[in-house]
Amino acid sequence: MIDHRRRLLSRAALTAEGRITLRREPDRSWPGDHSRLCALENDGHLLFLGEQPGPLPGGASAAWRITAQGRAALQG
């Protein structure tokens, strides 16, 4: 598994709810990990939970939850 994929899955797995959240910047740009999380979602390792508006105009956050397949990938 590629290091950044393992890092993101591990980050989600360490939380009690198995969630990982990213915050969108007020200029509406997402951090680089957003595309990596979307790729993990496409592979079935994460489940997209949705977006929530942020406190600042243009800001938002997106959340994913690790799946059983994602946990198995960490162990393999």
PDB file of N, CA, C, O and CB in Angstrom:
ATOM      1  N   MET A   1       0.845  -1.169   0.000  1.00  0.00           N
ATOM      2  CA  MET A   1       0.000   0.000   0.000  1.00  0.00           C
ATOM      3  C   MET A   1       0.897   1.241   0.000  1.00  0.00           C
ATOM      4  O   MET A   1       1.927   1.269   0.674  1.00  0.00           O
ATOM      5  CB  MET A   1      -0.966  -0.007   1.223  1.00  0.00           C
ATOM      6  N   ILE A   2       0.508   2.243  -0.745  1.00  0.00           N
ATOM      7  CA  ILE A   2       1.257   3.486  -0.838  1.00  0.00           C
ATOM      8  C   ILE A   2       1.205   4.196   0.513  1.00  0.00           C
ATOM      9  O   ILE A   2       0.183   4.168   1.198  1.00  0.00           O
ATOM     10  CB  ILE A   2       0.695   4.395  -1.969  1.00  0.00           C
ATOM     11  N   ASP A   3       2.322   4.836   0.891  1.00  0.00           N
ATOM     12  CA  ASP A   3       2.438   5.454   2.217  1.00  0.00           C
ATOM     13  C   ASP A   3       1.319   6.432   2.548  1.00  0.00           C
ATOM     14  O   ASP A   3       0.784   6.399   3.656  1.00  0.00           O
ATOM     15  CB  ASP A   3       3.745   6.162   2.322  1.00  0.00           C
ATOM     16  N   HIS A   4       0.950   7.314   1.594  1.00  0.00           N
ATOM     17  CA  HIS A   4      -0.087   8.297   1.933  1.00  0.00           C
ATOM     18  C   HIS A   4      -1.444   7.629   2.133  1.00  0.00           C
ATOM     19  O   HIS A   4      -2.255   8.106   2.928  1.00  0.00           O
ATOM     20  CB  HIS A   4      -0.188   9.364   0.837  1.00  0.00           C
ATOM     21  N   ARG A   5      -1.700   6.536   1.425  1.00  0.00           N
ATOM     22  CA  ARG A   5      -2.962   5.813   1.618  1.00  0.00           C
ATOM     23  C   ARG A   5      -2.976   5.166   3.002  1.00  0.00           C
ATOM     24  O   ARG A   5      -3.981   5.230   3.710  1.00  0.00           O
ATOM     25  CB  ARG A   5      -3.160   4.737   0.509  1.00  0.00           C
ATOM     26  N   ARG A   6      -1.872   4.550   3.383  1.00  0.00           N
ATOM     27  CA  ARG A   6      -1.770   3.928   4.708  1.00  0.00           C
ATOM     28  C   ARG A   6      -1.889   4.989   5.805  1.00  0.00           C
ATOM     29  O   ARG A   6      -2.539   4.758   6.825  1.00  0.00           O
ATOM     30  CB  ARG A   6      -0.432   3.159   4.848  1.00  0.00           C
ATOM     31  N   ARG A   7      -1.265   6.145   5.597  1.00  0.00           N
ATOM     32  CA  ARG A   7      -1.316   7.226   6.579  1.00  0.00           C
ATOM     33  C   ARG A   7      -2.761   7.683   6.798  1.00  0.00           C
ATOM     34  O   ARG A   7      -3.186   7.865   7.939  1.00  0.00           O
ATOM     35  CB  ARG A   7      -0.441   8.413   6.120  1.00  0.00           C
ATOM     36  N   LEU A   8      -3.505   7.865   5.726  1.00  0.00           N
ATOM     37  CA  LEU A   8      -4.886   8.338   5.844  1.00  0.00           C
ATOM     38  C   LEU A   8      -5.797   7.283   6.461  1.00  0.00           C
ATOM     39  O   LEU A   8      -6.638   7.604   7.301  1.00  0.00           O
ATOM     40  CB  LEU A   8      -5.420   8.743   4.478  1.00  0.00           C
ATOM     41  N   LEU A   9      -5.638   6.037   6.054  1.00  0.00           N
ATOM     42  CA  LEU A   9      -6.449   4.965   6.647  1.00  0.00           C
ATOM     43  C   LEU A   9      -6.121   4.800   8.126  1.00  0.00           C
ATOM     44  O   LEU A   9      -7.018   4.598   8.944  1.00  0.00           O
ATOM     45  CB  LEU A   9      -6.219   3.634   5.900  1.00  0.00           C
ATOM     46  N   SER A  10      -4.844   4.885   8.470  1.00  0.00           N
ATOM     47  CA  SER A  10      -4.439   4.761   9.873  1.00  0.00           C
ATOM     48  C   SER A  10      -5.020   5.897  10.699  1.00  0.00           C
ATOM     49  O   SER A  10      -5.466   5.689  11.827  1.00  0.00           O
ATOM     50  CB  SER A  10      -2.907   4.746   9.998  1.00  0.00           C
ATOM     51  N   ARG A  11      -5.012   7.089  10.139  1.00  0.00           N
ATOM     52  CA  ARG A  11      -5.567   8.249  10.835  1.00  0.00           C
ATOM     53  C   ARG A  11      -7.054   8.041  11.131  1.00  0.00           C
ATOM     54  O   ARG A  11      -7.528   8.362  12.221  1.00  0.00           O
ATOM     55  CB  ARG A  11      -5.364   9.528   9.997  1.00  0.00           C
ATOM     56  N   ALA A  12      -7.776   7.506  10.163  1.00  0.00           N
ATOM     57  CA  ALA A  12      -9.202   7.233  10.374  1.00  0.00           C
ATOM     58  C   ALA A  12      -9.397   6.104  11.382  1.00  0.00           C
ATOM     59  O   ALA A  12     -10.275   6.181  12.242  1.00  0.00           O
ATOM     60  CB  ALA A  12      -9.884   6.874   9.042  1.00  0.00           C
ATOM     61  N   ALA A  13      -8.585   5.063  11.279  1.00  0.00           N
ATOM     62  CA  ALA A  13      -8.743   3.897  12.147  1.00  0.00           C
ATOM     63  C   ALA A  13      -8.459   4.223  13.614  1.00  0.00           C
ATOM     64  O   ALA A  13      -8.976   3.551  14.506  1.00  0.00           O
ATOM     65  CB  ALA A  13      -7.824   2.779  11.685  1.00  0.00           C
ATOM     66  N   LEU A  14      -7.654   5.234  13.869  1.00  0.00           N
ATOM     67  CA  LEU A  14      -7.295   5.582  15.246  1.00  0.00           C
ATOM     68  C   LEU A  14      -8.411   6.285  16.007  1.00  0.00           C
ATOM     69  O   LEU A  14      -8.384   6.327  17.237  1.00  0.00           O
ATOM     70  CB  LEU A  14      -6.077   6.453  15.244  1.00  0.00           C
ATOM     71  N   THR A  15      -9.383   6.833  15.305  1.00  0.00           N
ATOM     72  CA  THR A  15     -10.472   7.528  15.991  1.00  0.00           C
ATOM     73  C   THR A  15     -11.524   6.526  16.458  1.00  0.00           C
ATOM     74  O   THR A  15     -11.668   5.449  15.879  1.00  0.00           O
ATOM     75  CB  THR A  15     -11.111   8.589  15.066  1.00  0.00           C
ATOM     76  N   ALA A  16     -12.239   6.882  17.485  1.00  0.00           N
ATOM     77  CA  ALA A  16     -13.261   5.986  18.034  1.00  0.00           C
ATOM     78  C   ALA A  16     -14.349   5.689  17.006  1.00  0.00           C
ATOM     79  O   ALA A  16     -14.870   4.575  16.961  1.00  0.00           O
ATOM     80  CB  ALA A  16     -13.886   6.598  19.292  1.00  0.00           C
ATOM     81  N   GLU A  17     -14.694   6.677  16.181  1.00  0.00           N
ATOM     82  CA  GLU A  17     -15.757   6.506  15.192  1.00  0.00           C
ATOM     83  C   GLU A  17     -15.231   6.052  13.835  1.00  0.00           C
ATOM     84  O   GLU A  17     -16.016   5.782  12.926  1.00  0.00           O
ATOM     85  CB  GLU A  17     -16.520   7.799  15.030  1.00  0.00           C
ATOM     86  N   GLY A  18     -13.906   5.964  13.687  1.00  0.00           N
ATOM     87  CA  GLY A  18     -13.333   5.566  12.405  1.00  0.00           C
ATOM     88  C   GLY A  18     -13.467   6.635  11.338  1.00  0.00           C
ATOM     89  O   GLY A  18     -13.518   6.328  10.147  1.00  0.00           O
ATOM     90  N   ARG A  19     -13.526   7.900  11.764  1.00  0.00           N
ATOM     91  CA  ARG A  19     -13.773   9.007  10.826  1.00  0.00           C
ATOM     92  C   ARG A  19     -12.513   9.815  10.565  1.00  0.00           C
ATOM     93  O   ARG A  19     -11.606   9.898  11.394  1.00  0.00           O
ATOM     94  CB  ARG A  19     -14.869   9.926  11.363  1.00  0.00           C
ATOM     95  N   ILE A  20     -12.496  10.405   9.382  1.00  0.00           N
ATOM     96  CA  ILE A  20     -11.465  11.358   9.020  1.00  0.00           C
ATOM     97  C   ILE A  20     -12.164  12.532   8.340  1.00  0.00           C
ATOM     98  O   ILE A  20     -13.046  12.341   7.503  1.00  0.00           O
ATOM     99  CB  ILE A  20     -10.371  10.709   8.088  1.00  0.00           C
ATOM    100  N   THR A  21     -11.763  13.743   8.707  1.00  0.00           N
ATOM    101  CA  THR A  21     -12.409  14.951   8.210  1.00  0.00           C
ATOM    102  C   THR A  21     -11.360  15.907   7.660  1.00  0.00           C
ATOM    103  O   THR A  21     -10.274  16.050   8.222  1.00  0.00           O
ATOM    104  CB  THR A  21     -13.232  15.631   9.324  1.00  0.00           C
ATOM    105  N   LEU A  22     -11.701  16.556   6.556  1.00  0.00           N
ATOM    106  CA  LEU A  22     -10.847  17.598   5.972  1.00  0.00           C
ATOM    107  C   LEU A  22     -11.631  18.894   5.890  1.00  0.00           C
ATOM    108  O   LEU A  22     -12.840  18.894   5.659  1.00  0.00           O
ATOM    109  CB  LEU A  22     -10.329  17.182   4.565  1.00  0.00           C
ATOM    110  N   ARG A  23     -10.932  19.985   6.080  1.00  0.00           N
ATOM    111  CA  ARG A  23     -11.555  21.297   5.995  1.00  0.00           C
ATOM    112  C   ARG A  23     -11.171  21.980   4.685  1.00  0.00           C
ATOM    113  O   ARG A  23      -9.996  22.051   4.327  1.00  0.00           O
ATOM    114  CB  ARG A  23     -11.147  22.166   7.195  1.00  0.00           C
ATOM    115  N   ARG A  24     -12.183  22.480   3.979  1.00  0.00           N
ATOM    116  CA  ARG A  24     -11.951  23.248   2.754  1.00  0.00           C
ATOM    117  C   ARG A  24     -11.610  24.679   3.140  1.00  0.00           C
ATOM    118  O   ARG A  24     -12.168  25.229   4.090  1.00  0.00           O
ATOM    119  CB  ARG A  24     -13.199  23.207   1.808  1.00  0.00           C
ATOM    120  N   GLU A  25     -10.701  25.265   2.404  1.00  0.00           N
ATOM    121  CA  GLU A  25     -10.274  26.633   2.668  1.00  0.00           C
ATOM    122  C   GLU A  25     -11.341  27.630   2.230  1.00  0.00           C
ATOM    123  O   GLU A  25     -12.164  27.312   1.371  1.00  0.00           O
ATOM    124  CB  GLU A  25      -8.952  26.927   1.956  1.00  0.00           C
ATOM    125  N   PRO A  26     -11.339  28.831   2.807  1.00  0.00           N
ATOM    126  CA  PRO A  26     -12.308  29.853   2.395  1.00  0.00           C
ATOM    127  C   PRO A  26     -12.236  30.204   0.900  1.00  0.00           C
ATOM    128  O   PRO A  26     -13.217  30.680   0.329  1.00  0.00           O
ATOM    129  CB  PRO A  26     -12.091  31.105   3.211  1.00  0.00           C
ATOM    130  N   ASP A  27     -11.075  29.969   0.266  1.00  0.00           N
ATOM    131  CA  ASP A  27     -10.975  30.231  -1.179  1.00  0.00           C
ATOM    132  C   ASP A  27     -11.526  29.069  -2.002  1.00  0.00           C
ATOM    133  O   ASP A  27     -11.362  29.028  -3.221  1.00  0.00           O
ATOM    134  CB  ASP A  27      -9.517  30.497  -1.572  1.00  0.00           C
ATOM    135  N   ARG A  28     -12.180  28.126  -1.327  1.00  0.00           N
ATOM    136  CA  ARG A  28     -12.846  26.960  -1.919  1.00  0.00           C
ATOM    137  C   ARG A  28     -11.895  25.881  -2.427  1.00  0.00           C
ATOM    138  O   ARG A  28     -12.316  25.005  -3.182  1.00  0.00           O
ATOM    139  CB  ARG A  28     -13.712  27.406  -3.045  1.00  0.00           C
ATOM    140  N   SER A  29     -10.633  25.924  -2.033  1.00  0.00           N
ATOM    141  CA  SER A  29      -9.694  24.877  -2.438  1.00  0.00           C
ATOM    142  C   SER A  29      -9.621  23.811  -1.336  1.00  0.00           C
ATOM    143  O   SER A  29      -9.714  24.111  -0.146  1.00  0.00           O
ATOM    144  CB  SER A  29      -8.277  25.478  -2.725  1.00  0.00           C
ATOM    145  N   TRP A  30      -9.452  22.569  -1.771  1.00  0.00           N
ATOM    146  CA  TRP A  30      -9.303  21.453  -0.840  1.00  0.00           C
ATOM    147  C   TRP A  30      -7.823  21.138  -0.687  1.00  0.00           C
ATOM    148  O   TRP A  30      -7.053  21.329  -1.628  1.00  0.00           O
ATOM    149  CB  TRP A  30     -10.091  20.199  -1.330  1.00  0.00           C
ATOM    150  N   PRO A  31      -7.411  20.659   0.485  1.00  0.00           N
ATOM    151  CA  PRO A  31      -6.031  20.192   0.645  1.00  0.00           C
ATOM    152  C   PRO A  31      -5.780  18.993  -0.268  1.00  0.00           C
ATOM    153  O   PRO A  31      -6.722  18.347  -0.728  1.00  0.00           O
ATOM    154  CB  PRO A  31      -5.743  19.817   2.125  1.00  0.00           C
ATOM    155  N   GLY A  32      -4.510  18.700  -0.527  1.00  0.00           N
ATOM    156  CA  GLY A  32      -4.148  17.594  -1.410  1.00  0.00           C
ATOM    157  C   GLY A  32      -4.700  16.244  -0.994  1.00  0.00           C
ATOM    158  O   GLY A  32      -4.947  15.384  -1.840  1.00  0.00           O
ATOM    159  N   ASP A  33      -4.898  16.050   0.317  1.00  0.00           N
ATOM    160  CA  ASP A  33      -5.414  14.760   0.782  1.00  0.00           C
ATOM    161  C   ASP A  33      -6.854  14.510   0.340  1.00  0.00           C
ATOM    162  O   ASP A  33      -7.311  13.368   0.380  1.00  0.00           O
ATOM    163  CB  ASP A  33      -5.329  14.686   2.292  1.00  0.00           C
ATOM    164  N   HIS A  34      -7.574  15.537  -0.076  1.00  0.00           N
ATOM    165  CA  HIS A  34      -8.962  15.352  -0.507  1.00  0.00           C
ATOM    166  C   HIS A  34      -9.037  14.361  -1.670  1.00  0.00           C
ATOM    167  O   HIS A  34      -9.864  13.449  -1.649  1.00  0.00           O
ATOM    168  CB  HIS A  34      -9.586  16.704  -0.917  1.00  0.00           C
ATOM    169  N   SER A  35      -8.196  14.527  -2.669  1.00  0.00           N
ATOM    170  CA  SER A  35      -8.226  13.607  -3.817  1.00  0.00           C
ATOM    171  C   SER A  35      -7.792  12.206  -3.407  1.00  0.00           C
ATOM    172  O   SER A  35      -8.284  11.221  -3.957  1.00  0.00           O
ATOM    173  CB  SER A  35      -7.321  14.126  -4.949  1.00  0.00           C
ATOM    174  N   ARG A  36      -6.888  12.108  -2.457  1.00  0.00           N
ATOM    175  CA  ARG A  36      -6.457  10.791  -1.969  1.00  0.00           C
ATOM    176  C   ARG A  36      -7.589  10.097  -1.217  1.00  0.00           C
ATOM    177  O   ARG A  36      -7.786   8.891  -1.362  1.00  0.00           O
ATOM    178  CB  ARG A  36      -5.221  10.930  -1.056  1.00  0.00           C
ATOM    179  N   LEU A  37      -8.332  10.860  -0.412  1.00  0.00           N
ATOM    180  CA  LEU A  37      -9.473  10.291   0.301  1.00  0.00           C
ATOM    181  C   LEU A  37     -10.565   9.852  -0.675  1.00  0.00           C
ATOM    182  O   LEU A  37     -11.205   8.821  -0.470  1.00  0.00           O
ATOM    183  CB  LEU A  37     -10.037  11.307   1.305  1.00  0.00           C
ATOM    184  N   CYS A  38     -10.776  10.629  -1.728  1.00  0.00           N
ATOM    185  CA  CYS A  38     -11.747  10.237  -2.755  1.00  0.00           C
ATOM    186  C   CYS A  38     -11.320   8.941  -3.442  1.00  0.00           C
ATOM    187  O   CYS A  38     -12.161   8.096  -3.749  1.00  0.00           O
ATOM    188  CB  CYS A  38     -11.912  11.359  -3.797  1.00  0.00           C
ATOM    189  N   ALA A  39     -10.025   8.784  -3.683  1.00  0.00           N
ATOM    190  CA  ALA A  39      -9.527   7.543  -4.293  1.00  0.00           C
ATOM    191  C   ALA A  39      -9.741   6.359  -3.356  1.00  0.00           C
ATOM    192  O   ALA A  39     -10.120   5.277  -3.805  1.00  0.00           O
ATOM    193  CB  ALA A  39      -8.030   7.674  -4.646  1.00  0.00           C
ATOM    194  N   LEU A  40      -9.503   6.551  -2.065  1.00  0.00           N
ATOM    195  CA  LEU A  40      -9.755   5.483  -1.095  1.00  0.00           C
ATOM    196  C   LEU A  40     -11.242   5.148  -1.021  1.00  0.00           C
ATOM    197  O   LEU A  40     -11.613   3.992  -0.816  1.00  0.00           O
ATOM    198  CB  LEU A  40      -9.236   5.886   0.291  1.00  0.00           C
ATOM    199  N   GLU A  41     -12.077   6.147  -1.184  1.00  0.00           N
ATOM    200  CA  GLU A  41     -13.528   5.913  -1.242  1.00  0.00           C
ATOM    201  C   GLU A  41     -13.877   5.077  -2.472  1.00  0.00           C
ATOM    202  O   GLU A  41     -14.654   4.127  -2.379  1.00  0.00           O
ATOM    203  CB  GLU A  41     -14.303   7.259  -1.268  1.00  0.00           C
ATOM    204  N   ASN A  42     -13.310   5.427  -3.611  1.00  0.00           N
ATOM    205  CA  ASN A  42     -13.579   4.680  -4.848  1.00  0.00           C
ATOM    206  C   ASN A  42     -13.133   3.229  -4.741  1.00  0.00           C
ATOM    207  O   ASN A  42     -13.733   2.348  -5.357  1.00  0.00           O
ATOM    208  CB  ASN A  42     -12.880   5.344  -6.031  1.00  0.00           C
ATOM    209  N   ASP A  43     -12.082   2.974  -3.962  1.00  0.00           N
ATOM    210  CA  ASP A  43     -11.588   1.608  -3.775  1.00  0.00           C
ATOM    211  C   ASP A  43     -12.368   0.829  -2.721  1.00  0.00           C
ATOM    212  O   ASP A  43     -12.128  -0.363  -2.525  1.00  0.00           O
ATOM    213  CB  ASP A  43     -10.132   1.642  -3.393  1.00  0.00           C
ATOM    214  N   GLY A  44     -13.304   1.500  -2.037  1.00  0.00           N
ATOM    215  CA  GLY A  44     -14.107   0.828  -1.017  1.00  0.00           C
ATOM    216  C   GLY A  44     -13.488   0.839   0.367  1.00  0.00           C
ATOM    217  O   GLY A  44     -14.013   0.204   1.281  1.00  0.00           O
ATOM    218  N   HIS A  45     -12.374   1.553   0.542  1.00  0.00           N
ATOM    219  CA  HIS A  45     -11.719   1.606   1.850  1.00  0.00           C
ATOM    220  C   HIS A  45     -12.340   2.639   2.777  1.00  0.00           C
ATOM    221  O   HIS A  45     -12.211   2.541   3.997  1.00  0.00           O
ATOM    222  CB  HIS A  45     -10.252   1.905   1.679  1.00  0.00           C
ATOM    223  N   LEU A  46     -13.008   3.621   2.204  1.00  0.00           N
ATOM    224  CA  LEU A  46     -13.686   4.653   2.984  1.00  0.00           C
ATOM    225  C   LEU A  46     -15.102   4.833   2.466  1.00  0.00           C
ATOM    226  O   LEU A  46     -15.391   4.561   1.301  1.00  0.00           O
ATOM    227  CB  LEU A  46     -12.911   5.989   2.926  1.00  0.00           C
ATOM    228  N   LEU A  47     -15.978   5.293   3.343  1.00  0.00           N
ATOM    229  CA  LEU A  47     -17.356   5.635   2.988  1.00  0.00           C
ATOM    230  C   LEU A  47     -17.522   7.131   3.171  1.00  0.00           C
ATOM    231  O   LEU A  47     -17.259   7.654   4.253  1.00  0.00           O
ATOM    232  CB  LEU A  47     -18.394   4.839   3.856  1.00  0.00           C
ATOM    233  N   PHE A  48     -17.958   7.831   2.123  1.00  0.00           N
ATOM    234  CA  PHE A  48     -18.148   9.278   2.201  1.00  0.00           C
ATOM    235  C   PHE A  48     -19.394   9.571   3.025  1.00  0.00           C
ATOM    236  O   PHE A  48     -20.469   9.039   2.748  1.00  0.00           O
ATOM    237  CB  PHE A  48     -18.264   9.907   0.782  1.00  0.00           C
ATOM    238  N   LEU A  49     -19.247  10.418   4.038  1.00  0.00           N
ATOM    239  CA  LEU A  49     -20.356  10.761   4.925  1.00  0.00           C
ATOM    240  C   LEU A  49     -21.024  12.072   4.551  1.00  0.00           C
ATOM    241  O   LEU A  49     -22.154  12.329   4.966  1.00  0.00           O
ATOM    242  CB  LEU A  49     -19.872  10.833   6.345  1.00  0.00           C
ATOM    243  N   GLY A  50     -20.343  12.909   3.770  1.00  0.00           N
ATOM    244  CA  GLY A  50     -20.938  14.150   3.321  1.00  0.00           C
ATOM    245  C   GLY A  50     -20.103  15.367   3.658  1.00  0.00           C
ATOM    246  O   GLY A  50     -19.027  15.276   4.248  1.00  0.00           O
ATOM    247  N   GLU A  51     -20.638  16.509   3.263  1.00  0.00           N
ATOM    248  CA  GLU A  51     -20.001  17.800   3.516  1.00  0.00           C
ATOM    249  C   GLU A  51     -20.885  18.631   4.437  1.00  0.00           C
ATOM    250  O   GLU A  51     -22.112  18.529   4.417  1.00  0.00           O
ATOM    251  CB  GLU A  51     -19.732  18.557   2.187  1.00  0.00           C
ATOM    252  N   GLN A  52     -20.231  19.446   5.235  1.00  0.00           N
ATOM    253  CA  GLN A  52     -20.915  20.377   6.125  1.00  0.00           C
ATOM    254  C   GLN A  52     -20.370  21.774   5.850  1.00  0.00           C
ATOM    255  O   GLN A  52     -19.165  21.931   5.655  1.00  0.00           O
ATOM    256  CB  GLN A  52     -20.724  19.979   7.631  1.00  0.00           C
ATOM    257  N   PRO A  53     -21.228  22.789   5.828  1.00  0.00           N
ATOM    258  CA  PRO A  53     -20.721  24.151   5.649  1.00  0.00           C
ATOM    259  C   PRO A  53     -19.855  24.552   6.840  1.00  0.00           C
ATOM    260  O   PRO A  53     -20.093  24.138   7.975  1.00  0.00           O
ATOM    261  CB  PRO A  53     -21.888  25.150   5.472  1.00  0.00           C
ATOM    262  N   GLY A  54     -18.856  25.361   6.552  1.00  0.00           N
ATOM    263  CA  GLY A  54     -17.964  25.834   7.606  1.00  0.00           C
ATOM    264  C   GLY A  54     -18.414  27.161   8.173  1.00  0.00           C
ATOM    265  O   GLY A  54     -19.379  27.756   7.692  1.00  0.00           O
ATOM    266  N   PRO A  55     -17.713  27.627   9.201  1.00  0.00           N
ATOM    267  CA  PRO A  55     -18.101  28.884   9.845  1.00  0.00           C
ATOM    268  C   PRO A  55     -17.778  30.119   8.992  1.00  0.00           C
ATOM    269  O   PRO A  55     -18.392  31.171   9.169  1.00  0.00           O
ATOM    270  CB  PRO A  55     -17.408  29.001  11.187  1.00  0.00           C
ATOM    271  N   LEU A  56     -16.829  29.994   8.080  1.00  0.00           N
ATOM    272  CA  LEU A  56     -16.451  31.114   7.225  1.00  0.00           C
ATOM    273  C   LEU A  56     -17.088  30.979   5.853  1.00  0.00           C
ATOM    274  O   LEU A  56     -17.323  29.857   5.403  1.00  0.00           O
ATOM    275  CB  LEU A  56     -14.930  31.204   7.095  1.00  0.00           C
ATOM    276  N   PRO A  57     -17.371  32.069   5.182  1.00  0.00           N
ATOM    277  CA  PRO A  57     -17.929  31.986   3.824  1.00  0.00           C
ATOM    278  C   PRO A  57     -17.001  31.189   2.896  1.00  0.00           C
ATOM    279  O   PRO A  57     -15.799  31.446   2.830  1.00  0.00           O
ATOM    280  CB  PRO A  57     -18.161  33.406   3.251  1.00  0.00           C
ATOM    281  N   GLY A  58     -17.571  30.236   2.195  1.00  0.00           N
ATOM    282  CA  GLY A  58     -16.798  29.401   1.277  1.00  0.00           C
ATOM    283  C   GLY A  58     -16.135  28.218   1.938  1.00  0.00           C
ATOM    284  O   GLY A  58     -15.651  27.316   1.255  1.00  0.00           O
ATOM    285  N   GLY A  59     -16.104  28.206   3.258  1.00  0.00           N
ATOM    286  CA  GLY A  59     -15.486  27.095   3.979  1.00  0.00           C
ATOM    287  C   GLY A  59     -16.435  25.916   4.106  1.00  0.00           C
ATOM    288  O   GLY A  59     -17.654  26.083   4.080  1.00  0.00           O
ATOM    289  N   ALA A  60     -15.881  24.752   4.240  1.00  0.00           N
ATOM    290  CA  ALA A  60     -16.678  23.534   4.420  1.00  0.00           C
ATOM    291  C   ALA A  60     -15.768  22.454   4.971  1.00  0.00           C
ATOM    292  O   ALA A  60     -14.547  22.612   5.000  1.00  0.00           O
ATOM    293  CB  ALA A  60     -17.345  23.075   3.078  1.00  0.00           C
ATOM    294  N   SER A  61     -16.362  21.363   5.405  1.00  0.00           N
ATOM    295  CA  SER A  61     -15.593  20.188   5.793  1.00  0.00           C
ATOM    296  C   SER A  61     -16.259  18.968   5.175  1.00  0.00           C
ATOM    297  O   SER A  61     -17.476  18.924   4.995  1.00  0.00           O
ATOM    298  CB  SER A  61     -15.496  20.054   7.349  1.00  0.00           C
ATOM    299  N   ALA A  62     -15.447  17.999   4.861  1.00  0.00           N
ATOM    300  CA  ALA A  62     -15.924  16.735   4.298  1.00  0.00           C
ATOM    301  C   ALA A  62     -15.464  15.611   5.219  1.00  0.00           C
ATOM    302  O   ALA A  62     -14.368  15.672   5.775  1.00  0.00           O
ATOM    303  CB  ALA A  62     -15.396  16.519   2.829  1.00  0.00           C
ATOM    304  N   ALA A  63     -16.299  14.587   5.381  1.00  0.00           N
ATOM    305  CA  ALA A  63     -15.981  13.499   6.301  1.00  0.00           C
ATOM    306  C   ALA A  63     -16.145  12.145   5.615  1.00  0.00           C
ATOM    307  O   ALA A  63     -17.021  11.962   4.770  1.00  0.00           O
ATOM    308  CB  ALA A  63     -16.871  13.574   7.550  1.00  0.00           C
ATOM    309  N   TRP A  64     -15.287  11.203   5.997  1.00  0.00           N
ATOM    310  CA  TRP A  64     -15.328   9.821   5.535  1.00  0.00           C
ATOM    311  C   TRP A  64     -15.203   8.921   6.758  1.00  0.00           C
ATOM    312  O   TRP A  64     -14.687   9.337   7.796  1.00  0.00           O
ATOM    313  CB  TRP A  64     -14.191   9.528   4.489  1.00  0.00           C
ATOM    314  N   ARG A  65     -15.677   7.689   6.631  1.00  0.00           N
ATOM    315  CA  ARG A  65     -15.528   6.674   7.680  1.00  0.00           C
ATOM    316  C   ARG A  65     -14.847   5.463   7.066  1.00  0.00           C
ATOM    317  O   ARG A  65     -15.165   5.066   5.945  1.00  0.00           O
ATOM    318  CB  ARG A  65     -16.915   6.284   8.310  1.00  0.00           C
ATOM    319  N   ILE A  66     -13.915   4.881   7.798  1.00  0.00           N
ATOM    320  CA  ILE A  66     -13.208   3.702   7.306  1.00  0.00           C
ATOM    321  C   ILE A  66     -14.163   2.514   7.258  1.00  0.00           C
ATOM    322  O   ILE A  66     -15.002   2.357   8.145  1.00  0.00           O
ATOM    323  CB  ILE A  66     -11.983   3.382   8.199  1.00  0.00           C
ATOM    324  N   THR A  67     -14.043   1.690   6.245  1.00  0.00           N
ATOM    325  CA  THR A  67     -14.873   0.504   6.084  1.00  0.00           C
ATOM    326  C   THR A  67     -14.136  -0.731   6.571  1.00  0.00           C
ATOM    327  O   THR A  67     -12.945  -0.664   6.878  1.00  0.00           O
ATOM    328  CB  THR A  67     -15.289   0.332   4.622  1.00  0.00           C
ATOM    329  N   ALA A  68     -14.828  -1.851   6.645  1.00  0.00           N
ATOM    330  CA  ALA A  68     -14.180  -3.109   7.014  1.00  0.00           C
ATOM    331  C   ALA A  68     -13.082  -3.441   6.006  1.00  0.00           C
ATOM    332  O   ALA A  68     -12.035  -3.967   6.384  1.00  0.00           O
ATOM    333  CB  ALA A  68     -15.216  -4.261   7.087  1.00  0.00           C
ATOM    334  N   GLN A  69     -13.309  -3.141   4.743  1.00  0.00           N
ATOM    335  CA  GLN A  69     -12.300  -3.383   3.720  1.00  0.00           C
ATOM    336  C   GLN A  69     -11.064  -2.513   3.973  1.00  0.00           C
ATOM    337  O   GLN A  69      -9.936  -2.963   3.774  1.00  0.00           O
ATOM    338  CB  GLN A  69     -12.878  -3.105   2.315  1.00  0.00           C
ATOM    339  N   GLY A  70     -11.275  -1.283   4.405  1.00  0.00           N
ATOM    340  CA  GLY A  70     -10.157  -0.396   4.727  1.00  0.00           C
ATOM    341  C   GLY A  70      -9.363  -0.892   5.914  1.00  0.00           C
ATOM    342  O   GLY A  70      -8.133  -0.826   5.916  1.00  0.00           O
ATOM    343  N   ARG A  71     -10.052  -1.386   6.919  1.00  0.00           N
ATOM    344  CA  ARG A  71      -9.348  -1.948   8.099  1.00  0.00           C
ATOM    345  C   ARG A  71      -8.557  -3.187   7.713  1.00  0.00           C
ATOM    346  O   ARG A  71      -7.444  -3.395   8.198  1.00  0.00           O
ATOM    347  CB  ARG A  71     -10.354  -2.299   9.227  1.00  0.00           C
ATOM    348  N   ALA A  72      -9.125  -4.007   6.846  1.00  0.00           N
ATOM    349  CA  ALA A  72      -8.424  -5.215   6.393  1.00  0.00           C
ATOM    350  C   ALA A  72      -7.168  -4.845   5.590  1.00  0.00           C
ATOM    351  O   ALA A  72      -6.143  -5.520   5.686  1.00  0.00           O
ATOM    352  CB  ALA A  72      -9.367  -6.099   5.536  1.00  0.00           C
ATOM    353  N   ALA A  73      -7.256  -3.778   4.805  1.00  0.00           N
ATOM    354  CA  ALA A  73      -6.100  -3.342   4.015  1.00  0.00           C
ATOM    355  C   ALA A  73      -4.961  -2.898   4.923  1.00  0.00           C
ATOM    356  O   ALA A  73      -3.793  -3.088   4.582  1.00  0.00           O
ATOM    357  CB  ALA A  73      -6.493  -2.200   3.066  1.00  0.00           C
ATOM    358  N   LEU A  74      -5.278  -2.316   6.062  1.00  0.00           N
ATOM    359  CA  LEU A  74      -4.245  -1.894   7.009  1.00  0.00           C
ATOM    360  C   LEU A  74      -3.534  -3.092   7.626  1.00  0.00           C
ATOM    361  O   LEU A  74      -2.341  -3.027   7.923  1.00  0.00           O
ATOM    362  CB  LEU A  74      -4.855  -1.029   8.110  1.00  0.00           C
ATOM    363  N   GLN A  75      -4.256  -4.168   7.814  1.00  0.00           N
ATOM    364  CA  GLN A  75      -3.684  -5.353   8.437  1.00  0.00           C
ATOM    365  C   GLN A  75      -2.898  -6.212   7.453  1.00  0.00           C
ATOM    366  O   GLN A  75      -2.052  -7.016   7.846  1.00  0.00           O
ATOM    367  CB  GLN A  75      -4.774  -6.175   9.066  1.00  0.00           C
ATOM    368  N   GLY A  76      -3.193  -6.028   6.166  1.00  0.00           N
ATOM    369  CA  GLY A  76      -2.545  -6.874   5.142  1.00  0.00           C
ATOM    370  C   GLY A  76      -1.234  -6.394   4.654  1.00  0.00           C
ATOM    371  O   GLY A  76      -0.621  -7.036   3.800  1.00  0.00           O
TER     372      GLY A  76
END
